[in-house]
Structure formats: C-alpha cells, structure tokens
Amino acid sequence: MASSTDIATAMTSAVAYLYKIVGPILIFIGTIGGILNLVVFTQKNLRKNPCSMYFIAYNLVNLMQIYASLLGLMVNVGYNINLTANNIHLCRLDLYITTVFNVLSSFYLVLASFDRILITSPNALTRQRSTLRLAYICIIGGTLFWALFHSQVLVFSEIIEVAPNYFQCYFQPGTYIAFTGYYSIIKEILAISLMIICGLWAIKNIRSMRRVAPLPSLSINTNTTGVEGNQQSASSKDRQLIFMLRMDITIYGLFCFVFAIFLLYQQITEDYIKSPQRAEIEVAIRNLCLLSIDVPLCTSFYTNLIASKTFRKEVKKVLSWERLFRME
C-alpha cells in the first residue's frame, strides 16, 4: 500500500509533467486563437457592435493573462523555476497583475451578458441603451475600478512557505488571506451566476419576440448596432454573438468553478493541522486547479468557430485576405 509520501510525490510529479506537456500547447493555441479573435472582432462590420467591444476587451485581457499567469505557472510548476520567489517586488507585481486580469476576464463576460439583455429586449427604448458609448464607459470605468480595488495586493502579499521547501508568492497569511479566500469564492460564484441569469434572460427575450412575429432571415449584412433594431426581433449578428457568449460562459463556468470549490475547501480546513505530505498534495491540487482556470483563456476562438456561422465566415474572410496579401 502506497504511503502518503509516495502519493504526494506522485501527484507533484504528475502535475509538473502535465504543465510541461499541456502548458506549451495551451500557450500556443491560446496565442493564435486570441490574435485571430481580435482580428475578427475588429473588422468593420463587427466592431460597431457593443458586444464585440466587450469581446475585444475580453480577448485582449486573456492574451495578457496567458503570459502573465499561465507562462509563469508553467515555468514554476513544470520546470521548478520560480522567478517571483526570490524578489518581493516582482512577487507583488506579478500577483497584482494576475489578480486584476483574472477579475477583468469574468467582468467583461458579465458586461457582454448584460448587453445581450439590452439588445434582445422587446422594448425599443431598452434596445437603444446598447451603444458603443456605454460599452466604452463600462470597459474603461470598470478596468480602472478593479485595478484600484486590487491595489492592496501590492502591499499585502509576500513570499511564504506553502509546503516543505516550497516557497511561493502569495497573499499575506492571517486575516488578509482569509479575506481574499472568501472574496475569490464569492467573486467566482457571483460572476458565474450573473452570466447564467443574463444568458437565460436573453434567451427568454428572444423566445418572447418569436411568439410576437417571425424572425427575419439570417444575413451577414444585418444591422448590428441595436440602436435602430427592429422591435420584433434581434438581428442575425446579435443572435450569433449570443451563441458565442453562451459558449464562452459555459466553458468559463465548467473550468473556473473547480477552483472556487478548492478555495472553499481551503477556507474550511484553514485551522486544521496538516502534515507535510497533505500540504504537498494540496499544493499539487491547487496547481491543477490553476491550470484549469487558464483553459477558457485559450479556447475562446475555437468555441466561437463551433458556435457561430457568422464568426466562421469572418475568419474565412480574414484568412483569405492574408493569403492574397502574401501572394502580392
């Protein structure tokens, strides 16, 4: 029968090996997908849509998070090179950037979900509230708010020993780490709940409009601004954006809720006396959960391809243009 030491060693090795194999793959497909997402959503016929602006912000912060979070984790866990464990200033800056990017990623999805409620509303005045001006205000204002709100991380973080001979840049032990633990749990649950509620609300709006009058035929040239939208139906592109958003929310919820459960476990067992082997196992599980929350950052482009016919057409246009450019 394997001892707890053997189990802890095996789990640590398995997670490290997983980071070595899966980490580079996620970084590669995430970078390619993120760039293509940005190129597609900044096309002239899409960037006028407020929801596209939220997708642009979402994919931009995801790209930055891949290199601020996933790359650092891959080097640390996979190759045992922890650059932030020896420099307190780099430690605090890295933890701050990672924390802010993580919050902004879900925040932009919530904003996009709320925009879908506005644009699918049967009320014309409500639909007119979905504007680019509102999108810019929400994105810029929200980004500044969350950046300032998490500025305390630059002070209340330090290098601690989370397992025997394993040092990590983390939140200050005691009251602050308890606060961040509960805050992270509430943030994940609240973000996922808001996305689900907004998504169901948008679907309800679409179904209610279908009962009033038939939807118009799908067209790539349908108006997407929402300001002059038809009272009886949402445009084709708006519905396609809803499909993409619904897929992004599903992937986000599936992979990020696991980390919320782990955080809840950590808070429940905070006062327990844990053996070195149990602490090592928990570090391995934590690293595995951190890898899982990076999956949505890297898969958005590919889920968009699956969810939206409009998105696939735009990708073909972009790639065709690139081929013509190379030929010239």
C-alpha positions in Angstrom: 0.0 0.0 0.0 1.4 3.4 -1.0 2.3 5.8 1.8 1.1 9.4 1.9 4.7 10.5 1.0 4.6 8.4 -2.2 1.1 9.7 -3.1 2.3 13.3 -2.6 5.4 12.8 -4.7 3.5 11.1 -7.4 0.9 13.8 -7.6 3.5 16.6 -7.6 5.4 14.8 -10.4 2.2 14.2 -12.4 1.1 17.8 -12.2 4.6 19.0 -13.2 4.6 16.7 -16.2 1.1 17.9 -17.1 2.4 21.5 -17.1 5.3 20.6 -19.3 3.1 19.0 -21.9 -0.2 20.9 -21.7 1.2 24.3 -20.8 3.1 25.0 -24.1 0.1 23.6 -26.1 -2.3 26.0 -24.3 0.0 28.9 -24.7 0.4 28.2 -28.4 -3.3 27.7 -29.3 -4.3 30.5 -26.9 -2.0 33.0 -28.6 -3.0 32.1 -32.1 -6.7 32.0 -31.2 -6.6 35.2 -29.2 -4.9 37.1 -32.1 -7.4 35.8 -34.6 -10.3 36.7 -32.2 -9.0 40.2 -32.0 -8.6 40.5 -35.8 -12.1 39.2 -36.5 -13.9 41.3 -33.8 -12.1 44.5 -35.0 -13.4 44.0 -38.6 -15.5 46.9 -39.7 -18.8 45.1 -39.8 -18.4 43.7 -36.2 -16.5 46.4 -34.3 -19.6 48.7 -34.4 -21.4 46.2 -32.2 -21.2 47.0 -28.5 -20.9 43.3 -27.7 -17.9 43.0 -30.0 -16.2 45.7 -27.9 -16.7 43.5 -24.8 -15.3 40.5 -26.7 -12.3 42.6 -27.8 -11.6 43.6 -24.2 -12.1 40.0 -23.1 -9.7 38.5 -25.6 -7.1 41.2 -25.1 -7.0 40.6 -21.3 -7.0 36.9 -21.9 -3.9 37.2 -24.2 -2.1 39.2 -21.5 -3.2 36.8 -18.8 -1.8 33.8 -20.8 1.7 35.3 -20.5 1.3 36.9 -17.0 -0.2 33.8 -15.4 0.0 30.6 -17.5 3.5 31.1 -18.7 4.7 31.8 -15.1 2.9 28.8 -13.8 4.3 26.6 -16.5 7.9 27.6 -15.8 7.3 27.4 -12.0 5.4 24.1 -11.7 6.7 22.4 -14.8 10.4 23.3 -14.6 10.7 24.4 -11.0 11.9 27.9 -11.9 10.2 30.4 -9.7 11.3 33.9 -10.5 9.0 35.6 -8.1 10.0 33.6 -5.0 13.3 35.5 -4.6 12.2 39.0 -5.3 9.4 40.6 -3.2 8.8 43.5 -5.6 8.5 41.1 -8.6 6.3 38.9 -6.5 3.9 41.6 -5.6 3.7 43.0 -9.2 3.1 39.6 -10.7 0.4 38.6 -8.1 -1.3 42.0 -8.6 -1.3 41.7 -12.5 -2.6 38.1 -12.3 -5.3 39.0 -9.8 -6.6 42.0 -11.8 -6.5 40.2 -15.2 -8.4 37.3 -13.7 -11.2 39.6 -12.4 -11.4 41.6 -15.6 -11.8 38.4 -17.7 -15.0 37.4 -16.0 -16.1 41.1 -15.6 -16.1 41.6 -19.4 -18.1 38.5 -19.9 -20.7 39.8 -17.4 -20.8 43.1 -19.3 -21.3 41.3 -22.6 -24.1 39.2 -21.0 -25.8 42.3 -19.7 -25.5 43.9 -23.2 -27.3 40.9 -24.7 -30.3 41.5 -22.3 -30.5 45.1 -23.6 -30.3 44.2 -27.3 -32.8 41.4 -27.1 -35.4 43.4 -25.1 -38.8 43.7 -26.7 -38.8 47.3 -25.7 -37.2 49.6 -28.3 -36.0 52.2 -25.8 -34.2 49.4 -23.8 -32.5 48.2 -27.0 -31.3 51.7 -27.7 -29.3 51.7 -24.5 -26.9 49.1 -26.1 -24.4 51.6 -27.5 -20.7 51.8 -28.2 -20.5 54.8 -25.8 -21.9 52.7 -23.0 -19.5 49.9 -23.8 -16.5 52.3 -23.7 -17.6 53.8 -20.4 -18.2 50.3 -18.8 -14.9 48.9 -20.1 -12.7 51.9 -19.2 -14.5 52.6 -15.9 -14.7 49.0 -14.8 -11.0 48.4 -15.7 -9.9 51.4 -13.6 -12.1 50.4 -10.7 -10.8 46.8 -10.5 -7.2 48.0 -10.9 -7.6 50.4 -8.0 -9.7 47.9 -5.9 -6.9 45.3 -6.0 -4.1 47.7 -5.4 -3.8 46.4 -1.8 -2.3 43.3 -3.3 0.9 45.4 -3.9 1.2 45.7 -0.1 -0.4 42.6 1.5 1.5 39.9 -0.4 4.7 38.2 0.5 6.8 35.1 -0.2 5.7 32.2 2.1 6.5 28.6 2.5 3.3 26.7 1.4 4.9 23.3 1.7 8.2 21.9 2.9 11.0 23.7 0.9 8.4 25.1 -1.5 8.2 28.9 -1.4 5.6 30.8 -3.3 4.5 34.4 -3.8 1.1 34.6 -2.1 -1.3 36.7 -0.1 -0.2 37.7 3.4 -1.2 34.9 5.9 -3.8 35.7 8.6 -6.8 38.0 8.1 -5.9 39.1 4.6 -5.5 35.6 3.1 -8.9 34.7 4.7 -10.5 37.8 3.2 -9.1 37.0 -0.3 -10.2 33.4 0.0 -13.8 34.3 0.7 -13.7 37.1 -1.7 -12.5 34.8 -4.5 -15.2 32.3 -3.7 -17.9 35.0 -3.8 -16.5 36.5 -6.9 -16.5 33.2 -8.9 -19.9 32.2 -7.7 -21.4 35.7 -8.3 -19.8 36.0 -11.8 -21.0 32.6 -13.0 -24.5 33.3 -11.5 -24.7 36.6 -13.2 -23.6 35.2 -16.6 -26.2 32.4 -16.3 -29.0 34.7 -15.3 -28.2 37.2 -18.0 -27.9 34.4 -20.6 -31.3 32.9 -19.6 -32.9 36.3 -19.6 -31.6 37.0 -23.2 -32.9 33.6 -24.4 -36.3 34.4 -22.8 -36.3 37.7 -24.7 -35.6 36.0 -28.0 -38.3 33.4 -27.4 -40.9 36.1 -26.4 -40.1 38.0 -29.6 -40.5 34.9 -31.7 -44.0 34.5 -30.4 -44.8 38.0 -31.5 -43.5 37.7 -35.0 -41.2 35.5 -37.1 -37.5 36.4 -37.1 -36.0 37.8 -40.3 -33.8 35.7 -42.4 -30.2 35.4 -41.3 -27.9 37.8 -43.2 -24.3 38.8 -42.7 -25.3 42.4 -43.6 -28.0 42.7 -40.9 -27.7 45.9 -38.8 -25.8 45.1 -35.5 -25.8 48.4 -33.6 -29.0 47.8 -31.7 -29.9 51.5 -31.9 -32.2 51.1 -34.9 -33.1 47.5 -34.2 -36.5 46.1 -35.1 -38.9 45.9 -32.2 -40.0 42.4 -33.1 -36.6 40.6 -33.5 -32.9 40.7 -32.7 -30.6 40.9 -35.7 -28.7 37.9 -37.0 -25.3 39.0 -35.8 -26.7 39.8 -32.3 -28.1 36.3 -32.1 -24.8 34.9 -33.3 -22.9 36.9 -30.6 -25.3 35.4 -28.1 -24.3 31.9 -29.2 -20.6 32.7 -28.9 -21.2 34.3 -25.5 -23.2 31.4 -24.2 -20.3 29.0 -25.2 -17.7 31.2 -23.5 -19.8 31.3 -20.4 -20.2 27.6 -20.4 -16.5 26.9 -20.7 -15.7 29.5 -18.1 -18.2 28.1 -15.6 -17.0 24.5 -16.1 -13.3 25.2 -15.6 -13.4 28.1 -13.1 -15.9 26.6 -10.7 -13.5 23.9 -9.8 -11.1 26.5 -8.4 -13.9 28.1 -6.4 -14.6 24.7 -4.8 -10.9 24.3 -3.9 -10.9 27.8 -2.4 -13.9 26.8 -0.3 -12.1 23.7 0.9 -9.1 25.8 1.8 -11.2 28.1 4.0 -13.0 25.2 5.7 -9.7 23.5 6.6 -7.7 26.7 7.3 -7.3 25.9 11.0 -6.5 22.2 10.6 -3.1 20.9 11.4 -1.8 19.4 8.2 1.1 17.0 7.7 3.8 18.0 5.2 2.5 15.3 2.8 -1.0 16.7 2.9 0.3 20.2 2.3 2.2 19.0 -0.7 -0.9 17.2 -2.1 -2.9 20.4 -1.6 -0.3 22.4 -3.5 -0.5 19.9 -6.4 -4.3 20.1 -6.4 -4.1 23.9 -6.3 -1.7 24.0 -9.3 -4.0 21.7 -11.2 -7.0 24.0 -10.5 -4.9 27.0 -11.6 -4.2 25.2 -14.9 -8.0 24.5 -15.3 -8.9 28.2 -15.0 -6.4 29.1 -17.8 -8.2 26.8 -20.2 -11.1 29.3 -21.0 -8.4 31.9 -21.9 -7.0 29.7 -24.7 -10.2 28.1 -26.2 -12.4 31.1 -26.9 -11.5 31.3 -30.6 -12.2 27.6 -31.2 -15.5 27.6 -29.4 -16.5 30.7 -31.4 -15.9 28.7 -34.6 -18.2 26.0 -33.3 -20.9 28.3 -32.1 -21.3 30.9 -34.8 -21.7 30.7 -38.6 -21.1 34.4 -38.8 -17.8 34.1 -37.0 -16.7 31.3 -39.3 -17.4 33.5 -42.3 -15.4 36.3 -40.9 -12.5 34.0 -40.2 -12.5 32.8 -43.8 -12.5 36.4 -45.0 -9.6 37.3 -42.7 -7.5 34.2 -43.8 -8.4 34.8 -47.5 -7.2 38.4 -47.2 -4.0 37.3 -45.6 -3.4 34.7 -48.4 -3.9 37.4 -51.1 -1.6 39.7 -49.2 1.2 37.1 -49.1 0.7 36.4 -52.8 1.2 40.0 -53.7 
